[in-house]
Amino acid sequence: NGRQTANGEIFSQKKMTCACNALPFGTWVKITNLRNNKSVIVKVNDRLHPRVKRVADLSYSAAKKLGYTGHGLTRVKVEVLGKTKPVGA
């Protein structure tokens, strides 16, 4: 928390962001937890280590809204929404 991300923003656990190696910075993504169908909209602002095989690593706020904090990992559906900020995000 408080450190610089790969795109230059300062990371905050309270923001709705994620780290992803497959999508460009600034891309808005809808992530849905497949266990409970809860969804969040996050912005890609960081990268994962190249050896990490996960699709995305969510901020604490995003993970909490999806209902999987304390579980480590969960299966999700990822929908790319584009570069413009979605209404309600």
N, C-alpha and C positions, 0 to 999 in steps of 0.2 A: 504494500500500500504506500502510495506516495512516490514510487519510482517511475522513471520514464519508460514508456512502452516503445516498441519498435517503430511506431509511426511518429513519435515525439510527444504524444499526449502524456499527462501524468496519470498513472493508474489509480483508480479508486474502487474499493470493493463495493461502494454504494451505487456506482454507475452500472447501466445495463450494457455491458461490453463482453467481447469474447476474443480469444486468441485462436487463429486458424491459419494453417499453411496452404490451404487450397483456394482461398478467396482473397481478392485484393483488399487493401485497407480502405475503410470507409463504406464497405458493403453492408447493407442492412439485411439481417437474416432472421427468419422466424424459426425458433427451435421448439419442438413439441416433445414432451416426455411421453414415450409410448406406454408406460405403465399406468399413468393417470390422466392422460390427454390434456394436461396443463401446457400452455404455450407462453413464450415470451418473445419479444422482438429486441434484438441486440445488434450492436455495431461492431464490426471487426476492427480492432485497433492494435493488435499484437500478433506475434508469431509464436509457434510452439518450437521446441527443440526438434531438429530434423529426425531424430530417432523415434519421436512420439508418434504413434499410429492413430491417435484419436482424431476425430473430425474437428472438434472444437473444445476449448477449455473456457468455461463460463466464469464470470465474476461471481462473488458470493451472493450478491443480490439476485442475480438471474437464476442461480442454482436454487436459492431459497424459494423463489416464486414457482419454480418447476417442482418443488417438493422432494428434492433428493439430497439435501445436505445431510451429512452423516452416513450416506450410503457409498460414497466414493464415486462410482461411475454408474451411468444408466444409459439405456438405449434411447436414442432420440431420432426424430425426423427433422431434416434440415431443409428449409425452403428459402431460396435466395429471393429477396425482395427488390434489390437494385441499389443504386447509389443515392437516390433521393430519400430523405427521411419520411417514413410512413406516417400517416395521420394517427395520432394516439401513441406514438412511440416516445 
